[in-house]
Amino acid sequence: MTRPRMVVWFRSDLRLHDNPLIAQCLAHKGDKEVLPCYIFDTRVFGPTTKFGNAKTGAYRSKFITESVSDLRHRLRAIGSDLLVGIGKPEEILPQLLQARVPDEGGRGATSTLLLSQQHVTSEELRVDQAVRQALPAGTALLKTIPSGSLYSRDELPYRIDLADMPDGFTPFRNKVESKCSIPSPLPPPPKGSLPLPRADTLPKPSATLGFDLLPSEEALGLAPGALRAEADRRGVLPFKGGETAALARLQHYLWDADCLKDYFETRNGMLGPDYSSKFAPWLAQGCLSPRMVAAECARYEVERVKNKSTYWLVFELVW
């Protein structure tokens, strides 16, 4: 009997902790196979904008590539893996579908569920539409799930279309702080919980798709050596991409260096690594969940101290 397949298409959610896509897979009771994947969209990496600058520069490309590599390492540690593609998602993802399985009426049943982070901006929505159009009817379903926000969209104290949401931040913040709670972060998947499909049901490795693949500088439109360049020694941090580095930074800033208690007073400094949290690049690529940060701040308030600084870091996550 064919197992239902779940393809987890990572995008700006490059982490295992607090990941609703992973939680959706874990919630499926019964036999299943889970195929994690990431696609370096060649419309994002390589081309220049109409103003002549790179759409994705060398530093961001390096950070994302490191994040994808780290995600693969963490998936392998729990008995899974990460399939990496280079190209257009609407051309690569249909290759990952399971063969159509006939149902009792012989008509065929949807056998692949494609899970993806929900986006709201124009370019990502166009990609979603292209993927939906490329999927064979009745064989696969694309399901997008909110991921990466501090508050749950369903709990916001506004109409479902958000037509009554204020334009200014302060009235928004006042209302959500009084009427909403920040959900607890979801746990990471345990070892063995994301069983991979059999190798003979997947495309053969190629120059643009594989479990051991990472893109070259040429594939990303970068100069030779750009992905291997050392961090600038003048920088306050090397800013290595990935969930591992993100969680290490969270541990360092809150617990090891004990900086949170002074955050309000130091946050606008200019020199040194610890005057502010420096979480931004990991939050932007989804290597670090804002709910994880909020949960650790709440724990810090119980175990260390609660003051204006501990509130202010979460306040700025809302921002």
RARAGI-V582610 format. One record per residue. N is the residue number from 0. RES is the residue in three letters. PHI is phi in radians with two decimals (none if undefined). OMEGA is omega in radians with two decimals (NA if undefined). Layout:
n=N res=RES phi=PHI omega=OMEGA
n=N res=RES phi=PHI omega=OMEGA
//
This chain:
n=0 res=MET phi=none omega=-3.10
n=1 res=THR phi=-1.33 omega=3.11
n=2 res=ARG phi=-1.41 omega=3.04
n=3 res=PRO phi=-1.11 omega=-3.10
n=4 res=ARG phi=-1.85 omega=3.02
n=5 res=MET phi=-2.06 omega=3.07
n=6 res=VAL phi=-1.72 omega=3.14
n=7 res=VAL phi=-1.68 omega=-3.09
n=8 res=TRP phi=-1.63 omega=3.11
n=9 res=PHE phi=-1.25 omega=3.09
n=10 res=ARG phi=-2.33 omega=3.07
n=11 res=SER phi=-1.69 omega=-3.12
n=12 res=ASP phi=-2.53 omega=-2.95
n=13 res=LEU phi=-1.47 omega=-3.10
n=14 res=ARG phi=-2.70 omega=3.03
n=15 res=LEU phi=-1.77 omega=3.12
n=16 res=HIS phi=-1.26 omega=3.08
n=17 res=ASP phi=0.82 omega=3.12
n=18 res=ASN phi=-2.02 omega=-3.10
n=19 res=PRO phi=-1.10 omega=3.09
n=20 res=LEU phi=-1.15 omega=3.09
n=21 res=ILE phi=-1.12 omega=3.13
n=22 res=ALA phi=-1.06 omega=3.10
n=23 res=GLN phi=-1.09 omega=3.10
n=24 res=CYS phi=-1.14 omega=-3.11
n=25 res=LEU phi=-1.17 omega=-3.11
n=26 res=ALA phi=-1.28 omega=3.14
n=27 res=HIS phi=-1.26 omega=3.14
n=28 res=LYS phi=-1.56 omega=-3.14
n=29 res=GLY phi=1.83 omega=-3.08
n=30 res=ASP phi=-1.19 omega=3.14
n=31 res=LYS phi=-2.89 omega=2.96
n=32 res=GLU phi=-2.34 omega=-3.03
n=33 res=VAL phi=-2.14 omega=-3.13
n=34 res=LEU phi=-2.05 omega=3.06
n=35 res=PRO phi=-1.31 omega=3.12
n=36 res=CYS phi=-2.60 omega=3.02
n=37 res=TYR phi=-2.43 omega=-3.11
n=38 res=ILE phi=-2.16 omega=3.00
n=39 res=PHE phi=-1.39 omega=-3.09
n=40 res=ASP phi=-1.22 omega=-3.07
n=41 res=THR phi=-1.22 omega=3.01
n=42 res=ARG phi=-1.44 omega=3.14
n=43 res=VAL phi=-1.74 omega=-3.14
n=44 res=PHE phi=-1.80 omega=3.09
n=45 res=GLY phi=1.97 omega=-3.07
n=46 res=PRO phi=-1.17 omega=3.03
n=47 res=THR phi=-1.83 omega=3.08
n=48 res=THR phi=-1.37 omega=3.13
n=49 res=LYS phi=-1.17 omega=3.10
n=50 res=PHE phi=-1.64 omega=3.05
n=51 res=GLY phi=1.66 omega=3.12
n=52 res=ASN phi=-1.61 omega=-3.11
n=53 res=ALA phi=-1.12 omega=3.11
n=54 res=LYS phi=-1.15 omega=3.04
n=55 res=THR phi=-2.30 omega=-3.05
n=56 res=GLY phi=-1.35 omega=-3.04
n=57 res=ALA phi=-1.12 omega=-3.08
n=58 res=TYR phi=-1.17 omega=3.13
n=59 res=ARG phi=-1.20 omega=3.10
n=60 res=SER phi=-1.04 omega=3.13
n=61 res=LYS phi=-1.13 omega=-3.14
n=62 res=PHE phi=-1.10 omega=-3.13
n=63 res=ILE phi=-1.17 omega=3.12
n=64 res=THR phi=-1.09 omega=3.07
n=65 res=GLU phi=-1.09 omega=-3.13
n=66 res=SER phi=-1.17 omega=3.10
n=67 res=VAL phi=-1.15 omega=3.11
n=68 res=SER phi=-1.08 omega=3.13
n=69 res=ASP phi=-1.18 omega=3.10
n=70 res=LEU phi=-1.08 omega=3.09
n=71 res=ARG phi=-1.05 omega=3.14
n=72 res=HIS phi=-1.07 omega=-3.11
n=73 res=ARG phi=-1.24 omega=3.07
n=74 res=LEU phi=-1.16 omega=3.12
n=75 res=ARG phi=-1.11 omega=-3.14
n=76 res=ALA phi=-1.17 omega=3.11
n=77 res=ILE phi=-1.91 omega=3.05
n=78 res=GLY phi=1.54 omega=3.11
n=79 res=SER phi=-1.99 omega=3.14
n=80 res=ASP phi=-2.92 omega=3.13
n=81 res=LEU phi=-2.28 omega=3.07
n=82 res=LEU phi=-1.50 omega=-3.10
n=83 res=VAL phi=-1.95 omega=3.09
n=84 res=GLY phi=-2.10 omega=3.06
n=85 res=ILE phi=-2.22 omega=-3.09
n=86 res=GLY phi=2.63 omega=-3.13
n=87 res=LYS phi=-1.69 omega=-3.12
n=88 res=PRO phi=-0.96 omega=-3.10
n=89 res=GLU phi=-1.22 omega=3.07
n=90 res=GLU phi=-1.70 omega=-3.09
n=91 res=ILE phi=-1.55 omega=-3.03
n=92 res=LEU phi=-1.07 omega=3.09
n=93 res=PRO phi=-1.06 omega=3.09
n=94 res=GLN phi=-1.27 omega=-3.03
n=95 res=LEU phi=-1.72 omega=-3.09
n=96 res=LEU phi=-1.35 omega=3.05
n=97 res=GLN phi=-1.40 omega=3.08
n=98 res=ALA phi=-1.04 omega=-3.11
n=99 res=ARG phi=-1.12 omega=-3.08
n=100 res=VAL phi=-1.85 omega=3.11
n=101 res=PRO phi=-1.11 omega=3.05
n=102 res=ASP phi=-1.57 omega=-3.06
n=103 res=GLU phi=-1.12 omega=3.12
n=104 res=GLY phi=-1.53 omega=3.11
n=105 res=GLY phi=1.35 omega=-3.06
n=106 res=ARG phi=-1.51 omega=-3.07
n=107 res=GLY phi=1.71 omega=-3.08
n=108 res=ALA phi=-2.24 omega=3.07
n=109 res=THR phi=-1.10 omega=-3.04
n=110 res=SER phi=-2.03 omega=3.13
n=111 res=THR phi=-2.26 omega=3.03
n=112 res=LEU phi=-1.88 omega=-3.14
n=113 res=LEU phi=-1.69 omega=-3.08
n=114 res=LEU phi=-1.80 omega=-3.10
n=115 res=SER phi=-2.55 omega=3.04
n=116 res=GLN phi=-1.11 omega=3.12
n=117 res=GLN phi=-1.33 omega=3.10
n=118 res=HIS phi=-2.03 omega=-3.10
n=119 res=VAL phi=-2.23 omega=-3.07
n=120 res=THR phi=-1.72 omega=-2.85
n=121 res=SER phi=-1.08 omega=-3.07
n=122 res=GLU phi=-1.12 omega=3.14
n=123 res=GLU phi=-1.15 omega=3.12
n=124 res=LEU phi=-1.18 omega=3.07
n=125 res=ARG phi=-1.15 omega=3.08
n=126 res=VAL phi=-1.13 omega=3.10
n=127 res=ASP phi=-0.97 omega=-3.12
n=128 res=GLN phi=-1.12 omega=3.12
n=129 res=ALA phi=-1.11 omega=3.12
n=130 res=VAL phi=-1.14 omega=-3.14
n=131 res=ARG phi=-1.03 omega=-3.13
n=132 res=GLN phi=-1.20 omega=-3.10
n=133 res=ALA phi=-1.46 omega=-3.11
n=134 res=LEU phi=-1.34 omega=3.12
n=135 res=PRO phi=-1.09 omega=-3.11
n=136 res=ALA phi=-1.03 omega=3.07
n=137 res=GLY phi=1.40 omega=-3.10
n=138 res=THR phi=-1.82 omega=-3.08
n=139 res=ALA phi=-2.54 omega=3.13
n=140 res=LEU phi=-2.29 omega=3.03
n=141 res=LEU phi=-1.61 omega=3.11
n=142 res=LYS phi=-2.09 omega=3.11
n=143 res=THR phi=-1.74 omega=-3.04
n=144 res=ILE phi=-2.23 omega=3.08
n=145 res=PRO phi=-1.01 omega=-3.10
n=146 res=SER phi=-2.72 omega=3.03
n=147 res=GLY phi=1.84 omega=3.11
n=148 res=SER phi=-1.60 omega=3.12
n=149 res=LEU phi=-1.34 omega=3.10
n=150 res=TYR phi=-1.75 omega=3.06
n=151 res=SER phi=-1.39 omega=3.12
n=152 res=ARG phi=-0.98 omega=-3.09
n=153 res=ASP phi=-1.15 omega=-3.08
n=154 res=GLU phi=-1.70 omega=-3.14
n=155 res=LEU phi=-1.09 omega=-3.06
n=156 res=PRO phi=-1.42 omega=-3.13
n=157 res=TYR phi=-2.40 omega=3.10
n=158 res=ARG phi=-1.05 omega=-3.06
n=159 res=ILE phi=-1.09 omega=3.10
n=160 res=ASP phi=-1.58 omega=3.11
n=161 res=LEU phi=1.06 omega=-3.11
n=162 res=ALA phi=-1.13 omega=-3.13
n=163 res=ASP phi=-1.72 omega=3.10
n=164 res=MET phi=-1.30 omega=-3.09
n=165 res=PRO phi=-1.18 omega=3.11
n=166 res=ASP phi=-1.33 omega=-3.10
n=167 res=GLY phi=-1.52 omega=-3.09
n=168 res=PHE phi=-1.26 omega=-3.00
n=169 res=THR phi=-1.04 omega=3.10
n=170 res=PRO phi=-1.11 omega=3.07
n=171 res=PHE phi=-1.12 omega=-3.09
n=172 res=ARG phi=-1.09 omega=-3.14
n=173 res=ASN phi=-1.04 omega=-3.07
n=174 res=LYS phi=-1.30 omega=-3.10
n=175 res=VAL phi=-1.23 omega=3.11
n=176 res=GLU phi=-1.13 omega=-3.10
n=177 res=SER phi=-1.49 omega=-3.00
n=178 res=LYS phi=-2.05 omega=-3.08
n=179 res=CYS phi=-2.12 omega=3.01
n=180 res=SER phi=-2.12 omega=3.12
n=181 res=ILE phi=-1.42 omega=3.14
n=182 res=PRO phi=-1.09 omega=3.06
n=183 res=SER phi=-1.21 omega=3.12
n=184 res=PRO phi=-1.17 omega=3.10
n=185 res=LEU phi=-1.31 omega=3.14
n=186 res=PRO phi=-1.28 omega=3.04
n=187 res=PRO phi=-1.24 omega=-3.11
n=188 res=PRO phi=-1.26 omega=3.09
n=189 res=PRO phi=-1.31 omega=-3.13
n=190 res=LYS phi=-1.06 omega=3.10
n=191 res=GLY phi=1.45 omega=-3.05
n=192 res=SER phi=-1.55 omega=-3.12
n=193 res=LEU phi=-2.16 omega=-3.07
n=194 res=PRO phi=-1.15 omega=-3.12
n=195 res=LEU phi=-1.35 omega=2.99
n=196 res=PRO phi=-1.17 omega=3.04
n=197 res=ARG phi=-1.12 omega=-3.09
n=198 res=ALA phi=-1.05 omega=-3.08
n=199 res=ASP phi=-1.32 omega=3.07
n=200 res=THR phi=-1.76 omega=-3.09
n=201 res=LEU phi=-2.04 omega=3.09
n=202 res=PRO phi=-1.07 omega=3.08
n=203 res=LYS phi=-1.19 omega=3.12
n=204 res=PRO phi=-1.00 omega=-3.14
n=205 res=SER phi=-2.55 omega=3.13
n=206 res=ALA phi=-1.24 omega=-3.11
n=207 res=THR phi=-2.15 omega=-3.12
n=208 res=LEU phi=-2.76 omega=3.11
n=209 res=GLY phi=3.08 omega=3.12
n=210 res=PHE phi=-1.37 omega=3.11
n=211 res=ASP phi=-1.91 omega=-3.04
n=212 res=LEU phi=-1.51 omega=2.84
n=213 res=LEU phi=-2.38 omega=-3.04
n=214 res=PRO phi=-1.24 omega=3.03
n=215 res=SER phi=-1.44 omega=3.05
n=216 res=GLU phi=-1.01 omega=-3.13
n=217 res=GLU phi=-1.07 omega=-3.13
n=218 res=ALA phi=-1.12 omega=-3.14
n=219 res=LEU phi=-1.69 omega=3.13
n=220 res=GLY phi=1.26 omega=-3.08
n=221 res=LEU phi=-1.89 omega=3.07
n=222 res=ALA phi=-1.23 omega=3.11
n=223 res=PRO phi=-0.97 omega=3.12
n=224 res=GLY phi=1.52 omega=-3.06
n=225 res=ALA phi=-1.09 omega=-3.11
n=226 res=LEU phi=-1.40 omega=-3.14
n=227 res=ARG phi=-1.87 omega=-3.08
n=228 res=ALA phi=-1.15 omega=3.08
n=229 res=GLU phi=-1.24 omega=3.09
n=230 res=ALA phi=-1.11 omega=3.11
n=231 res=ASP phi=-1.08 omega=-3.09
n=232 res=ARG phi=-1.14 omega=3.11
n=233 res=ARG phi=-1.38 omega=-3.13
n=234 res=GLY phi=-1.26 omega=-3.12
n=235 res=VAL phi=-1.36 omega=3.11
n=236 res=LEU phi=-2.53 omega=3.07
n=237 res=PRO phi=-1.32 omega=3.13
n=238 res=PHE phi=0.88 omega=3.07
n=239 res=LYS phi=-1.36 omega=-3.11
n=240 res=GLY phi=-1.29 omega=3.02
n=241 res=GLY phi=2.15 omega=3.13
n=242 res=GLU phi=-1.11 omega=-3.13
n=243 res=THR phi=-1.08 omega=3.11
n=244 res=ALA phi=-1.16 omega=3.14
n=245 res=ALA phi=-1.11 omega=-3.14
n=246 res=LEU phi=-1.19 omega=3.08
n=247 res=ALA phi=-1.16 omega=3.11
n=248 res=ARG phi=-1.15 omega=3.10
n=249 res=LEU phi=-1.07 omega=3.11
n=250 res=GLN phi=-1.06 omega=-3.12
n=251 res=HIS phi=-1.11 omega=-2.98
n=252 res=TYR phi=-1.20 omega=-3.10
n=253 res=LEU phi=-1.43 omega=-2.90
n=254 res=TRP phi=-1.85 omega=-3.06
n=255 res=ASP phi=-1.30 omega=3.13
n=256 res=ALA phi=-1.56 omega=3.07
n=257 res=ASP phi=0.96 omega=-3.06
n=258 res=CYS phi=-1.54 omega=-2.98
n=259 res=LEU phi=-1.07 omega=-3.06
n=260 res=LYS phi=-1.10 omega=-3.12
n=261 res=ASP phi=-1.95 omega=-2.99
n=262 res=TYR phi=-1.02 omega=-3.07
n=263 res=PHE phi=-1.07 omega=-3.09
n=264 res=GLU phi=-1.37 omega=-3.00
n=265 res=THR phi=-1.84 omega=-2.89
n=266 res=ARG phi=-1.09 omega=-3.12
n=267 res=ASN phi=-1.73 omega=3.10
n=268 res=GLY phi=-1.17 omega=-3.08
n=269 res=MET phi=-2.11 omega=-3.03
n=270 res=LEU phi=-2.17 omega=3.06
n=271 res=GLY phi=1.69 omega=-3.06
n=272 res=PRO phi=-1.45 omega=-2.92
n=273 res=ASP phi=-2.06 omega=3.08
n=274 res=TYR phi=-1.29 omega=3.03
n=275 res=SER phi=-2.44 omega=-2.99
n=276 res=SER phi=-1.24 omega=-3.09
n=277 res=LYS phi=1.09 omega=-3.13
n=278 res=PHE phi=-1.35 omega=-2.91
n=279 res=ALA phi=-0.92 omega=-3.09
n=280 res=PRO phi=-1.11 omega=3.11
n=281 res=TRP phi=-1.27 omega=3.04
n=282 res=LEU phi=-1.13 omega=-3.08
n=283 res=ALA phi=-1.09 omega=-3.14
n=284 res=GLN phi=-1.66 omega=3.10
n=285 res=GLY phi=1.31 omega=3.05
n=286 res=CYS phi=-1.28 omega=-3.12
n=287 res=LEU phi=-2.34 omega=3.13
n=288 res=SER phi=-1.49 omega=3.07
n=289 res=PRO phi=-1.07 omega=3.11
n=290 res=ARG phi=-1.23 omega=3.05
n=291 res=MET phi=-1.14 omega=3.10
n=292 res=VAL phi=-1.06 omega=-3.14
n=293 res=ALA phi=-1.09 omega=3.13
n=294 res=ALA phi=-1.14 omega=3.11
n=295 res=GLU phi=-1.22 omega=3.06
n=296 res=CYS phi=-1.13 omega=3.11
n=297 res=ALA phi=-1.13 omega=3.10
n=298 res=ARG phi=-1.15 omega=3.10
n=299 res=TYR phi=-1.05 omega=3.14
n=300 res=GLU phi=-1.12 omega=3.11
n=301 res=VAL phi=-1.40 omega=-2.99
n=302 res=GLU phi=-1.61 omega=-3.09
n=303 res=ARG phi=-2.07 omega=-3.09
n=304 res=VAL phi=-2.77 omega=3.07
n=305 res=LYS phi=-2.08 omega=-3.14
n=306 res=ASN phi=-2.69 omega=-3.11
n=307 res=LYS phi=-1.09 omega=-3.12
n=308 res=SER phi=-1.16 omega=-3.12
n=309 res=THR phi=-1.17 omega=3.05
n=310 res=TYR phi=-1.22 omega=-2.96
n=311 res=TRP phi=-1.20 omega=3.11
n=312 res=LEU phi=-1.13 omega=3.10
n=313 res=VAL phi=-1.22 omega=3.05
n=314 res=PHE phi=-0.94 omega=-3.13
n=315 res=GLU phi=-1.35 omega=2.96
n=316 res=LEU phi=-1.16 omega=3.07
n=317 res=VAL phi=-1.09 omega=3.13
n=318 res=TRP phi=-1.03 omega=NA
//
